[in-house]
């Protein structure tokens, strides 16, 4: 069951992040702060306007970033098929390259929320899956 947590709750760590360009394209991506508890290759939940999306953390010469947010974990790993919800979020909130955003760490290494600076958001934070179920799912992926 999801837990409801406001962005200004004591348990939430907020980081200043920024929107950047994804490589040579004009699509926006999310430049992650150095302090975020993620590593290249991680797939995290990214909450966008009340919707849970999945995002794979990648890296370039400047640090860690998220190039897109997708409807499920498979699409986050193989993004050619799905709609990039991060692009939609940036368009809806008029965020472009070099614009600041707030990245809320809701469950370190697992779940994050994205919001405009100064906004207060109440997140429905999904619970982590049972480890044994996750191991079974991973065995099918490998």
Protein Blocks (a to p, Z undefined) as FASTA:
>chain_A
ZZdddfkbfklccdddddddehjbfbdcddddfklccdehiacdddeehiacdddddddf
kbccdfbdcfbfklmmmmmlmccfklmmmmmnopaehiacddddfbghkaccdddehiac
dddddddddfklmmmmmmmmZZ
